[in-house]
Amino acid sequence: MSRRVGMEVAIAAAEAVALCNIDVAAVYPITPNTHVAEHLAEIVAEGRIDSEFITVESEHSALSAVLGAAGTGARTFTATSSQGLLYMQEVMPIASAMRLPVVMVIANRALSGPLNIWNDHSDIMLQRDMGWVSLFAENGQEVVDMLIQAFKIAEHREVMLPVNVNMDGFQLTHMVEPIELPDQAEVDRFLLEYKPYATLHPDRPITMGAFAMPEIFTEVMKAKDVAIVNAKKTILEVWKEWESLFGRKYEPVAAYKTEGAEVVLLTMGSMGETAEVAIDELRREGISAGLLKLKLWRPFPFKELKKAVKGVKVLAVTDRAVSYGGPGGPVCAEIRSALYDEPERPVIVDYIIGLGGRDVSVEDFITMGKRALEAKIKKPREAYKFYGVRGE
């Protein structure tokens, strides 16, 4: 039976992974995910789980090690942040092309330079096209739930793709939160035994990761695209099963007070709870405001987004990363693209906020909501706006 605990989220993430009976983990510690690596290593060292924890000299080696282990049929896990994720980047598309169900938790952090160890989404946004399923957690409970769900999604025979779970660095990783931690029997009933499709074994030789000539490369890439698009069906099934077992509902685009809303804010990750408080205040002031929280980043939930914004006059997207010299925020660019062919679509406003750990308060969301509403009458001249820049 689940137990309610007060626990640091990074520690809870390691506990959730341990409940999944992983065979192999390889993690090179980097702030702010270090506590995930340290606590998981302690769990293995104490013999609480029958697993191998491989100490490596870099993030590139960490992902390479779990990729190799996954090729033999092992259930595998790794974790990283920021520049560490960039160092893994060379291996990431190989994992998805080989259809290896690696699970990774990313403690999202700004990219250098200048050096900055605090949170934004610059690291994961550069990885959006690596062919990984990508989930965003709003709080510690969602980190725990999504990590357990991730193994079931990744290992499903109709998916067989790596999955990353994103948790905001420091805002989540270092927070002590109340968390319902499932027990081992509950996770065993949900996750079931992993039965890999194909495995490397000297007695049964097969080829993995073979060279591809131009005559076949496009077909392999299309197969990867079809696989990740089709993964949404499994993700929704897994989330529905999770709700029936644990009572916690997960949706690709979660809505908060959007009924009849003229202006809707959109967030990803930990800012959702702060934004909810702002929506309550805006409603008290008589402004019909609502909130959408994007939980599923890849595959992108086009259908759910279009349904969620139907009738909305202004959609204010908050981005914690920048596509420099491009469309502004990468999330907003995708949303604009997703809604381009809709006969009726909202005016879309893009705010770049919270970079490098810059605090985003309830008052900031209230201000953004009010300013965005003005776009109903007069569309903004700029495609995106850096919010809260000193001196402007």
C-alpha positions in Angstrom: 0.0 0.0 0.0 1.3 3.5 -0.9 2.7 5.5 2.0 2.6 9.3 2.3 6.1 10.6 2.9 7.9 14.0 3.1 10.8 13.6 0.9 13.3 15.6 -1.2 12.1 15.1 -4.8 15.5 14.0 -6.2 15.6 11.3 -3.4 12.0 10.3 -4.3 13.0 10.0 -7.9 15.8 7.5 -7.0 13.3 5.6 -4.7 10.8 5.4 -7.6 13.5 4.0 -10.0 14.5 1.4 -7.4 10.8 0.3 -7.2 11.0 -0.5 -10.9 13.6 -3.3 -10.4 16.1 -1.9 -12.8 19.0 -4.1 -13.9 21.6 -1.5 -14.7 22.0 2.2 -13.9 24.9 4.5 -15.0 24.8 8.1 -13.9 27.5 10.7 -14.0 26.5 13.2 -11.3 26.0 16.8 -12.3 24.2 19.6 -10.3 21.2 19.6 -9.7 20.7 15.8 -10.3 23.5 14.7 -8.1 21.2 13.5 -5.3 19.5 11.1 -7.8 22.8 9.5 -8.6 24.0 9.4 -5.0 20.9 8.0 -3.5 20.4 5.4 -6.2 24.1 4.3 -5.7 23.4 3.9 -2.0 20.3 1.8 -2.7 22.3 -0.5 -4.8 25.3 -0.6 -2.4 23.0 -1.5 0.5 21.6 -4.4 -1.5 18.0 -3.1 -1.5 17.8 -3.9 -5.2 19.6 -6.5 -7.3 21.1 -4.1 -9.8 24.4 -2.9 -11.2 25.4 0.7 -10.7 28.1 1.6 -13.2 30.4 4.5 -12.2 31.5 6.2 -15.4 33.8 9.1 -16.2 31.3 11.1 -18.2 27.7 11.5 -19.3 28.6 10.2 -22.8 29.8 7.0 -21.2 26.7 6.8 -18.9 24.3 6.8 -21.8 26.6 4.5 -23.8 26.7 2.0 -20.9 23.0 1.8 -20.4 22.5 1.7 -24.2 24.7 -1.4 -24.3 23.0 -2.9 -21.3 19.6 -2.3 -22.8 20.8 -4.1 -26.0 21.2 -7.3 -23.9 17.7 -7.0 -22.5 18.4 -5.2 -19.3 16.0 -2.6 -17.8 18.2 0.5 -17.6 18.2 4.0 -16.2 20.3 7.1 -16.3 20.0 10.8 -15.3 21.6 14.1 -16.1 21.3 17.9 -16.6 22.4 20.8 -18.8 25.8 20.4 -20.3 25.7 16.7 -19.2 22.7 16.2 -21.4 24.5 17.9 -24.3 27.4 15.5 -23.8 24.9 12.6 -24.1 23.4 14.1 -27.3 25.6 12.1 -29.6 24.2 8.9 -28.2 20.6 9.9 -27.8 19.4 9.4 -31.4 21.2 6.0 -31.5 19.1 4.8 -28.6 15.9 5.7 -30.3 17.0 4.4 -33.7 17.9 1.1 -32.0 14.5 1.1 -30.3 16.1 0.7 -26.8 13.8 1.5 -23.9 16.2 3.5 -21.8 14.6 5.7 -19.1 16.3 9.0 -18.1 15.3 11.7 -15.6 16.5 15.2 -16.5 16.9 17.8 -13.8 16.4 20.7 -16.2 19.1 23.4 -16.0 20.3 26.3 -18.0 23.1 25.9 -20.5 26.4 27.7 -20.1 27.6 30.3 -20.7 27.7 32.2 -18.6 27.9 29.4 -16.1 24.6 28.9 -14.4 23.4 25.9 -12.4 19.8 27.0 -12.0 16.7 26.0 -13.9 15.3 26.6 -17.3 14.5 24.3 -20.2 17.3 25.1 -22.6 18.8 21.6 -22.1 15.8 19.5 -23.1 14.7 21.9 -25.9 17.8 21.0 -27.8 16.9 17.3 -27.6 13.3 17.5 -28.8 14.2 15.8 -32.1 16.2 12.9 -30.7 13.3 10.5 -31.1 12.7 10.2 -27.3 9.3 10.3 -25.6 9.4 13.3 -23.4 7.3 14.0 -20.3 7.2 17.1 -18.0 6.5 16.8 -14.3 4.8 19.7 -12.4 5.7 18.5 -8.8 7.4 15.7 -6.9 4.4 13.4 -7.1 4.4 13.6 -10.8 8.2 12.9 -10.9 7.6 9.7 -9.0 4.6 8.7 -11.0 6.0 9.6 -14.4 9.3 7.7 -13.8 7.3 4.5 -13.0 5.0 5.1 -16.0 8.1 5.7 -18.2 9.3 2.2 -18.0 5.9 0.8 -18.9 5.7 3.2 -21.9 9.2 2.6 -23.1 9.1 -1.2 -22.9 5.6 -1.6 -24.5 6.1 -3.8 -27.6 4.3 -1.1 -29.7 6.6 1.7 -28.5 10.2 0.4 -27.7 11.6 3.9 -27.5 13.7 5.7 -24.8 11.7 8.0 -22.5 12.9 11.1 -20.6 11.1 12.6 -17.6 11.8 16.3 -17.0 11.8 17.9 -13.5 12.8 21.5 -13.0 16.3 21.7 -11.3 16.2 23.0 -7.7 12.5 24.2 -8.0 11.7 20.4 -7.8 14.9 18.4 -7.3 15.8 20.1 -3.9 12.3 20.6 -2.6 10.9 18.5 0.2 7.3 17.7 -0.7 4.5 15.4 0.5 4.5 12.4 -1.9 2.4 9.2 -2.1 5.1 6.6 -2.7 3.7 3.3 -4.1 4.9 0.1 -2.4 6.8 -2.7 -4.2 3.7 -4.9 -4.8 1.8 -2.1 -6.4 4.6 -1.2 -8.8 5.1 -4.9 -9.6 1.4 -5.3 -10.5 1.6 -2.2 -12.7 4.9 -2.6 -14.4 5.1 -6.4 -15.0 8.2 -8.2 -16.1 10.1 -6.7 -19.0 10.3 -9.0 -22.0 12.6 -7.4 -24.6 11.9 -7.9 -28.3 15.5 -8.7 -29.3 18.6 -9.1 -27.3 22.3 -9.4 -27.9 23.7 -12.8 -26.8 26.7 -14.7 -28.1 24.7 -17.9 -28.5 22.1 -16.1 -30.7 24.0 -13.5 -32.7 22.0 -10.6 -34.2 22.9 -7.2 -35.6 22.0 -4.0 -33.9 22.9 -0.5 -35.0 24.0 -1.5 -38.4 25.3 0.9 -41.1 22.6 2.4 -43.3 23.1 3.4 -46.9 21.1 6.3 -48.4 18.7 3.7 -50.0 17.4 2.7 -46.6 18.2 5.6 -44.2 15.0 7.6 -45.0 12.9 4.5 -44.3 14.5 4.0 -40.9 13.9 7.6 -40.0 10.3 7.3 -41.0 9.9 4.2 -38.9 11.2 6.1 -35.9 8.8 9.0 -36.6 5.8 6.6 -37.0 6.9 4.8 -33.7 6.9 8.0 -31.6 3.7 9.3 -33.1 2.0 6.0 -32.4 3.4 6.0 -28.9 0.7 8.4 -27.8 -1.9 5.7 -27.8 0.2 3.7 -25.4 0.9 6.7 -23.2 -2.8 7.5 -22.9 -3.5 3.8 -22.0 -0.7 3.8 -19.4 -2.0 7.0 -17.8 -5.6 5.6 -17.8 -4.4 2.5 -16.0 -2.4 4.6 -13.6 -5.5 6.6 -12.7 -7.6 3.5 -12.1 -4.9 2.0 -9.8 -3.7 5.1 -8.0 -6.4 7.7 -8.5 -4.1 10.3 -10.0 -5.1 11.6 -13.5 -2.6 12.5 -16.2 -3.4 14.2 -19.5 -1.2 15.5 -22.4 -2.7 19.0 -21.8 -4.1 19.6 -18.4 -6.7 22.4 -18.1 -7.4 24.6 -15.1 -10.4 26.9 -15.1 -10.4 27.2 -18.8 -14.2 27.1 -19.1 -15.3 30.3 -20.9 -11.8 31.8 -20.5 -10.9 34.6 -22.9 -7.2 34.5 -22.0 -5.3 31.3 -21.2 -1.8 31.0 -20.0 0.3 27.9 -20.9 3.1 26.5 -18.8 5.4 23.4 -18.7 6.9 22.0 -15.5 6.9 23.4 -12.0 5.5 26.8 -12.9 2.0 25.4 -13.3 1.2 25.5 -9.6 2.3 29.2 -9.3 0.3 30.0 -12.4 -2.8 28.4 -10.8 -2.7 30.9 -7.9 -2.5 33.7 -10.4 -5.5 32.4 -12.4 -7.5 32.3 -9.1 -6.6 36.0 -8.5 -7.4 37.0 -12.0 -10.8 35.3 -11.7 -11.4 37.2 -8.4 -10.7 40.4 -10.3 -13.4 39.5 -12.9 -11.0 38.5 -15.7 -11.9 35.2 -17.4 -8.5 33.6 -17.3 -7.5 30.0 -17.5 -4.4 27.8 -17.6 -3.1 24.9 -19.7 -0.2 22.7 -18.6 1.6 20.8 -21.2 2.7 17.4 -19.8 3.5 15.6 -23.0 6.2 17.2 -25.1 7.0 14.3 -27.5 4.9 13.1 -29.1 3.3 16.5 -29.4 -0.4 16.4 -28.5 -1.8 18.3 -31.5 -5.4 17.0 -31.1 -5.6 17.8 -27.4 -4.1 21.2 -27.8 -6.6 22.2 -30.5 -9.5 21.0 -28.4 -8.2 22.9 -25.3 -7.9 26.3 -27.0 -11.3 26.2 -28.8 -13.1 29.5 -28.1 -10.0 31.1 -26.4 -9.4 34.6 -27.6 -5.7 35.0 -26.4 -3.2 32.2 -25.6 -0.1 33.4 -23.7 2.7 30.8 -23.9 5.5 30.9 -21.3 8.8 29.6 -22.6 11.8 28.8 -20.4 14.2 28.6 -23.4 15.1 30.7 -26.5 15.5 29.8 -30.1 18.1 32.6 -30.8 17.5 34.5 -34.0 14.5 32.3 -34.7 10.9 32.3 -33.6 11.6 33.1 -29.9 10.3 30.4 -27.6 10.5 26.8 -28.9 7.3 25.8 -27.2 5.4 28.7 -28.7 6.8 28.0 -32.1 5.3 24.5 -32.0 2.0 25.8 -30.8 1.8 28.4 -33.5 2.5 25.7 -36.0 0.0 23.3 -34.5 -2.8 25.9 -34.7 -1.9 27.5 -38.1 -4.5 25.6 -40.1 -7.3 26.0 -37.6 -10.1 28.1 -39.1 -10.4 30.0 -35.8 -7.4 30.3 -33.6 -6.5 32.5 -30.6 -4.0 35.4 -30.8 -0.8 33.9 -29.5 1.6 35.8 -27.2 5.0 34.4 -26.3 6.7 35.3 -23.0 10.3 34.2 -22.4 10.6 33.9 -18.7 12.4 32.2 -15.8 15.8 31.8 -17.6 18.7 30.6 -15.5 16.5 30.3 -12.4 15.0 33.8 -12.5 12.1 33.7 -10.1 8.6 33.9 -11.7 6.0 35.0 -9.1 2.3 34.9 -8.9 2.3 38.6 -9.6 4.3 38.0 -12.8 1.7 35.6 -14.1 -1.1 38.1 -13.2 0.8 40.8 -15.1 1.3 38.5 -18.1 -2.3 37.5 -18.1 -3.5 41.1 -18.1 -1.0 42.3 -20.8 -1.9 39.3 -23.0 -5.6 40.1 -22.8 -4.8 43.5 -24.4 -3.7 41.5 -27.5 -7.4 40.7 -28.1 -7.8 44.2 -29.3 -4.3 45.0 -30.6 -2.0 42.3 -31.7 1.6 42.6 -30.4 4.1 43.8 -32.9 6.8 41.4 -31.6 6.6 37.6 -32.1 8.0 37.1 -28.6 8.9 39.1 -25.5 11.6 38.7 -22.9 9.5 39.3 -19.7 11.0 41.2 -16.8 14.3 42.4 -18.4 15.8 45.0 -16.2 16.0 48.5 -17.7 13.2 48.0 -20.2 
